[in-house]
Each structure stands twice: as structure tokens, then as C-alpha cells.
């Protein structure tokens, strides 16, 4: 059996990797939001989310239900970000002459 300190080092490394992946995922969610805003596409897509959650649960093995909960929360956070972006007013470019008036 491994030492607790070694196991915790592994967990810390995994947590760091997960945080990096989370930030990348949220950056992608931001891009999705901008695309949807520009193309008048609704933020929520129940079919897609249900497909993803079903696949995660199946592929999660013995942790399937927990994985489904984790991904459900990730998608909720993504939707919140997308909603915030979708409702923010168009920003004025600092290079737009009207911004100088």
C-alpha cells in the first residue's frame, strides 16, 4: 500500500491538471456563447446535454453517477457564463471614433 503523502501528491497533481482543463473548457464555453449570440442561437440545448450526460454516466463505470453529477455542474457553470455573455451589451471598440465623443 502506498503512503498517504504519496497519494495526496498524486491528488494534488490531478487537481492541478483538472483546474487547467476546467479553464480551457470555460474558454471554449465563452467562444460558444459569442457564436450563439452572433447567430441568435439559444444557450440551452437539452438534447446535447442529455446525450453528453448519458455518455459520461455509461463511460464512468463504477463512478458513472458521480461523473454525471460532475458534468452536470460543469454544464450549469458553462450555461451561466454563456448567459452572462449573451446578455451583456455590445462593447464599444476603443478604436471606434464614436467612443471618443
Backbone as ProteinMPNN parsed JSONL, in Angstrom:
{"seq_chain_A": "XXXXXXXXXXXXXXXXXXXXXXXXXXXXXXXXXXXXXXXXXXXXXXXXXXXXXXXXXXXXXXXXXXXXXXXXXXXXXXXXXXXXXXXXXXXXXXXXXXXXX", "coords_chain_A": {"N_chain_A": [[0.847, -1.172, 0.0], [0.482, 2.243, -0.782], [2.033, 5.183, 0.615], [0.254, 7.675, 2.462], [1.008, 10.335, 1.997], [2.142, 10.164, -0.543], [-0.058, 9.45, -2.08], [-1.61, 11.729, -1.739], [0.014, 13.611, -3.016], [-0.3, 12.753, -5.643], [-3.038, 13.275, -5.938], [-3.027, 16.076, -5.653], [-1.598, 16.772, -7.959], [-3.316, 15.816, -9.959], [-5.557, 17.419, -9.389], [-4.527, 19.927, -10.089], [-4.163, 19.563, -12.848], [-6.812, 19.143, -13.556], [-7.883, 21.641, -12.968], [-6.612, 23.243, -14.884], [-7.744, 22.089, -17.187], [-10.428, 22.693, -16.698], [-10.388, 25.498, -16.923], [-9.705, 25.736, -19.619], [-11.977, 24.56, -20.725], [-13.968, 26.375, -19.957], [-13.092, 28.603, -21.376], [-13.646, 27.691, -23.944], [-16.424, 27.543, -23.694], [-16.981, 30.234, -23.519], [-16.347, 31.025, -26.128], [-18.308, 29.586, -27.5], [-20.562, 30.892, -26.505], [-20.258, 33.461, -27.603], [-20.461, 32.847, -30.313], [-23.084, 31.779, -30.394], [-24.508, 34.03, -29.573], [-24.016, 35.837, -31.656], [-25.247, 34.486, -33.733], [-27.843, 34.196, -32.96], [-28.675, 31.895, -31.463], [-30.171, 29.742, -29.135], [-29.033, 29.473, -25.71], [-29.349, 27.154, -24.089], [-29.331, 23.709, -24.782], [-31.015, 21.091, -24.57], [-31.111, 18.476, -25.639], [-28.449, 17.969, -26.506], [-27.057, 18.207, -24.04], [-28.247, 16.121, -22.559], [-27.429, 13.908, -24.078], [-24.646, 14.022, -23.691], [-24.486, 13.701, -20.888], [-25.564, 11.117, -20.581], [-23.652, 9.599, -21.946], [-21.371, 10.128, -20.401], [-22.169, 9.013, -17.963], [-22.38, 6.319, -18.679], [-19.74, 5.745, -19.527], [-18.388, 6.245, -17.213], [-18.167, 4.092, -15.574], [-17.91, 2.456, -12.481], [-18.102, 4.857, -11.227], [-20.014, 6.249, -12.523], [-22.506, 7.602, -11.935], [-21.654, 9.646, -10.217], [-19.89, 10.916, -11.939], [-21.684, 11.836, -13.819], [-23.059, 13.741, -12.263], [-20.949, 15.536, -11.786], [-20.344, 16.451, -14.405], [-22.792, 17.543, -15.047], [-22.842, 19.733, -13.332], [-20.641, 21.146, -14.377], [-21.668, 21.81, -16.906], [-23.772, 23.422, -16.109], [-22.377, 25.603, -14.989], [-21.123, 26.474, -17.286], [-23.342, 27.258, -18.83], [-24.224, 29.401, -17.254], [-22.105, 31.22, -17.577], [-22.317, 31.591, -20.35], [-24.878, 32.741, -20.509], [-24.422, 35.152, -19.17], [-22.66, 36.371, -20.944], [-24.261, 36.505, -23.208], [-26.168, 38.346, -22.466], [-24.829, 40.679, -21.994], [-24.212, 44.029, -22.962], [-23.302, 45.072, -26.286], [-19.935, 45.723, -26.608], [-18.142, 48.768, -26.984], [-15.732, 49.427, -29.325], [-12.466, 50.587, -28.575], [-11.286, 51.752, -30.678], [-13.155, 52.791, -32.221], [-14.423, 55.725, -33.553], [-16.652, 56.95, -32.472], [-16.487, 56.366, -29.803], [-14.914, 58.289, -28.799], [-16.34, 60.559, -28.478]], "CA_chain_A": [[0.0, 0.0, 0.0], [1.256, 3.492, -0.857], [1.955, 6.114, 1.725], [-0.767, 8.703, 2.307], [1.63, 11.529, 1.414], [2.296, 9.914, -1.985], [-1.401, 9.506, -2.666], [-2.008, 13.143, -1.746], [0.778, 14.257, -4.088], [-0.994, 12.413, -6.892], [-4.302, 14.023, -5.961], [-2.699, 17.484, -5.916], [-1.218, 16.877, -9.37], [-4.555, 15.638, -10.726], [-6.363, 18.625, -9.19], [-3.925, 20.986, -10.894], [-4.491, 19.265, -14.243], [-8.248, 19.366, -13.719], [-8.121, 23.086, -12.986], [-6.21, 23.704, -16.217], [-8.775, 21.632, -18.129], [-11.634, 23.474, -16.433], [-10.219, 26.827, -17.519], [-9.801, 25.565, -21.081], [-13.38, 24.279, -21.046], [-14.715, 27.621, -19.828], [-12.702, 29.428, -22.527], [-14.449, 27.199, -25.075], [-17.807, 27.951, -23.443], [-17.034, 31.649, -23.878], [-16.403, 31.079, -27.594], [-19.644, 29.107, -27.879], [-21.503, 31.964, -26.183], [-20.126, 34.526, -28.603], [-21.024, 32.321, -31.564], [-24.54, 31.701, -30.249], [-25.028, 35.398, -29.515], [-23.943, 36.402, -33.003], [-26.13, 33.753, -34.634], [-29.172, 34.092, -32.34], [-28.931, 30.504, -31.101], [-30.419, 29.665, -27.688], [-27.94, 28.966, -24.883], [-29.631, 25.804, -23.595], [-29.622, 22.67, -25.757], [-31.302, 19.94, -23.711], [-30.749, 17.225, -26.319], [-26.991, 17.792, -26.436], [-26.662, 17.961, -22.655], [-28.682, 14.776, -22.177], [-26.543, 12.958, -24.759], [-23.35, 14.056, -23.01], [-24.634, 13.111, -19.557], [-25.759, 9.669, -20.729], [-22.364, 9.019, -22.319], [-20.499, 10.228, -19.229], [-22.613, 8.03, -16.976], [-22.019, 4.992, -19.18], [-18.287, 5.591, -19.557], [-17.842, 6.471, -15.878], [-18.034, 2.831, -14.846], [-18.444, 2.44, -11.117], [-18.288, 6.25, -10.817], [-20.882, 6.827, -13.54], [-23.484, 8.551, -11.391], [-20.897, 10.801, -9.734], [-19.381, 11.605, -13.131], [-22.833, 12.545, -14.383], [-23.276, 14.924, -11.431], [-19.846, 16.465, -12.035], [-20.517, 17.063, -15.713], [-23.997, 18.363, -14.976], [-22.433, 21.001, -12.712], [-19.807, 21.835, -15.358], [-22.535, 22.384, -17.934], [-24.508, 24.517, -15.459], [-21.454, 26.74, -14.922], [-20.933, 26.921, -18.672], [-24.56, 27.998, -19.205], [-24.223, 30.678, -16.529], [-21.156, 32.077, -18.28], [-22.894, 31.923, -21.652], [-25.983, 33.678, -20.299], [-23.841, 36.452, -18.841], [-22.114, 36.931, -22.179], [-25.369, 36.765, -24.133], [-26.964, 39.495, -22.025], [-24.036, 41.901, -21.858], [-24.341, 44.89, -24.143], [-22.168, 45.077, -27.209], [-18.924, 46.683, -26.156], [-17.691, 49.718, -27.999], [-14.304, 49.307, -29.563], [-11.745, 51.828, -28.298], [-10.82, 52.277, -31.959], [-14.334, 53.381, -32.871], [-14.403, 57.175, -33.352], [-17.788, 57.357, -31.636], [-16.095, 56.214, -28.402], [-14.175, 59.467, -28.389], [-17.277, 61.68, -28.342]], "C_chain_A": [[0.901, 1.247, 0.0], [1.069, 4.324, 0.394], [0.912, 7.194, 1.416], [-0.188, 9.951, 1.64], [1.823, 11.369, -0.098], [0.955, 9.992, -2.705], [-1.859, 10.955, -2.774], [-1.248, 13.938, -2.801], [0.125, 13.982, -5.434], [-2.292, 13.197, -7.024], [-4.043, 15.489, -6.274], [-2.345, 17.696, -7.382], [-2.463, 16.765, -10.267], [-5.434, 16.871, -10.605], [-5.839, 19.786, -10.024], [-4.255, 20.798, -12.375], [-5.968, 19.517, -14.521], [-8.571, 20.852, -13.77], [-7.737, 23.672, -14.346], [-7.253, 23.308, -17.262], [-10.077, 22.407, -17.945], [-11.534, 24.853, -17.085], [-10.29, 26.752, -19.036], [-11.249, 25.339, -21.505], [-14.205, 25.56, -20.984], [-14.338, 28.605, -20.936], [-13.486, 29.002, -23.766], [-15.912, 27.601, -24.915], [-17.994, 29.425, -23.791], [-17.134, 31.802, -25.396], [-17.772, 30.635, -28.102], [-20.667, 30.21, -27.648], [-21.455, 33.072, -27.221], [-20.71, 34.09, -29.943], [-22.546, 32.311, -31.497], [-25.167, 33.091, -30.233], [-25.078, 35.999, -30.915], [-24.939, 35.762, -33.958], [-27.52, 33.508, -34.066], [-29.583, 32.646, -32.058], [-29.151, 30.459, -29.59], [-29.223, 29.057, -26.943], [-28.168, 27.492, -24.546], [-30.006, 24.869, -24.731], [-29.782, 21.361, -24.977], [-30.866, 18.628, -24.353], [-29.258, 16.953, -26.202], [-26.542, 17.477, -25.013], [-27.052, 16.561, -22.203], [-27.823, 13.7, -22.819], [-25.198, 12.872, -24.044], [-23.441, 13.376, -21.646], [-24.823, 11.6, -19.612], [-24.434, 8.982, -21.06], [-21.396, 9.029, -21.135], [-20.879, 9.176, -18.195], [-22.215, 6.623, -17.401], [-20.512, 4.761, -19.098], [-17.635, 5.767, -18.19], [-17.695, 5.216, -15.05], [-18.659, 2.91, -13.473], [-18.686, 3.847, -10.572], [-19.25, 6.99, -11.743], [-21.841, 7.883, -13.023], [-22.783, 9.814, -10.894], [-20.348, 11.61, -10.906], [-20.497, 12.41, -13.789], [-23.119, 13.816, -13.594], [-22.207, 15.976, -11.679], [-20.044, 17.189, -13.359], [-21.77, 17.922, -15.773], [-23.662, 19.729, -14.384], [-21.547, 21.804, -13.669], [-20.66, 22.514, -16.425], [-23.365, 23.532, -17.364], [-23.627, 25.769, -15.389], [-21.206, 27.324, -16.305], [-22.137, 27.74, -19.135], [-24.607, 29.349, -18.523], [-23.278, 31.672, -17.2], [-21.737, 32.529, -19.612], [-24.043, 32.911, -21.519], [-25.469, 35.075, -19.989], [-23.301, 37.135, -20.089], [-23.239, 37.324, -23.132], [-26.15, 38.013, -23.744], [-26.14, 40.766, -21.865], [-24.163, 42.726, -23.125], [-23.096, 44.788, -25.015], [-21.166, 46.114, -26.716], [-18.503, 47.564, -27.321], [-16.188, 49.574, -28.124], [-13.614, 50.62, -29.245], [-11.228, 52.472, -29.583], [-11.955, 52.891, -32.766], [-14.352, 54.879, -32.544], [-15.535, 57.661, -32.45], [-17.439, 57.247, -30.153], [-15.38, 57.444, -27.885], [-15.082, 60.662, -28.136], [-17.776, 61.766, -26.916]], "O_chain_A": [[1.927, 1.297, 0.679], [0.087, 4.187, 1.125], [0.715, 7.573, 0.262], [-0.848, 10.556, 0.795], [1.68, 12.336, -0.846], [0.858, 10.537, -3.804], [-2.432, 11.356, -3.787], [-1.811, 14.845, -3.414], [0.012, 14.88, -6.269], [-2.606, 13.72, -8.093], [-4.762, 16.086, -7.076], [-2.749, 18.693, -7.981], [-2.628, 17.535, -11.213], [-6.0, 17.329, -11.598], [-6.62, 20.543, -10.6], [-4.586, 21.759, -13.07], [-6.335, 20.035, -15.576], [-9.439, 21.274, -14.534], [-8.462, 24.503, -14.893], [-7.603, 24.113, -18.126], [-10.75, 22.738, -18.921], [-12.481, 25.318, -17.72], [-10.881, 27.627, -19.669], [-11.693, 25.867, -22.525], [-15.043, 25.806, -21.851], [-15.19, 29.368, -21.389], [-13.935, 29.844, -24.544], [-16.567, 27.96, -25.893], [-19.044, 29.818, -24.3], [-17.916, 32.614, -25.891], [-18.325, 31.237, -29.023], [-21.537, 30.443, -28.488], [-22.493, 33.562, -27.664], [-21.374, 34.873, -30.622], [-23.22, 32.771, -32.418], [-26.233, 33.303, -30.811], [-26.079, 36.601, -31.304], [-25.422, 36.413, -34.884], [-28.289, 32.716, -34.611], [-30.698, 32.231, -32.376], [-28.393, 31.076, -28.841], [-28.497, 28.226, -27.49], [-27.262, 26.675, -24.706], [-30.878, 25.178, -25.543], [-28.818, 20.628, -24.755], [-30.309, 17.763, -23.677], [-28.845, 15.849, -25.846], [-25.731, 16.574, -24.806], [-26.269, 15.886, -21.536], [-27.518, 12.69, -22.186], [-24.676, 11.78, -23.818], [-22.58, 12.572, -21.289], [-24.291, 10.881, -18.766], [-24.129, 7.916, -20.525], [-20.687, 8.05, -20.898], [-20.009, 8.524, -17.619], [-21.765, 5.826, -16.578], [-20.064, 3.705, -18.652], [-16.452, 5.468, -18.027], [-17.158, 5.26, -13.943], [-19.789, 3.37, -13.313], [-19.389, 4.017, -9.576], [-19.292, 8.22, -11.743], [-21.968, 8.951, -13.621], [-23.263, 10.924, -11.124], [-20.341, 12.841, -10.869], [-20.277, 13.527, -14.257], [-23.394, 14.86, -14.185], [-22.51, 17.166, -11.774], [-19.923, 18.412, -13.422], [-21.798, 18.927, -16.483], [-24.135, 20.756, -14.869], [-21.693, 23.023, -13.759], [-20.402, 23.658, -16.801], [-23.63, 24.51, -18.063], [-24.086, 26.869, -15.698], [-21.094, 28.54, -16.461], [-21.976, 28.79, -19.758], [-24.988, 30.343, -19.142], [-23.624, 32.841, -17.369], [-21.662, 33.707, -19.963], [-24.168, 33.825, -22.334], [-26.008, 36.066, -20.482], [-23.47, 38.341, -20.265], [-23.167, 38.364, -23.786], [-26.732, 38.67, -24.606], [-26.705, 41.833, -21.623], [-24.214, 42.183, -24.228], [-22.003, 44.465, -24.549], [-21.532, 47.257, -26.442], [-18.512, 47.149, -28.48], [-15.465, 49.6, -27.127], [-14.126, 51.678, -29.61], [-10.782, 53.619, -29.565], [-11.744, 53.437, -33.849], [-14.302, 55.254, -31.372], [-15.393, 58.663, -31.749], [-18.024, 57.949, -29.329], [-15.25, 57.63, -26.675], [-14.621, 61.682, -27.623], [-18.575, 62.645, -26.594]]}, "name": "protein", "num_of_chains": 1, "seq": "XXXXXXXXXXXXXXXXXXXXXXXXXXXXXXXXXXXXXXXXXXXXXXXXXXXXXXXXXXXXXXXXXXXXXXXXXXXXXXXXXXXXXXXXXXXXXXXXXXXXX"}
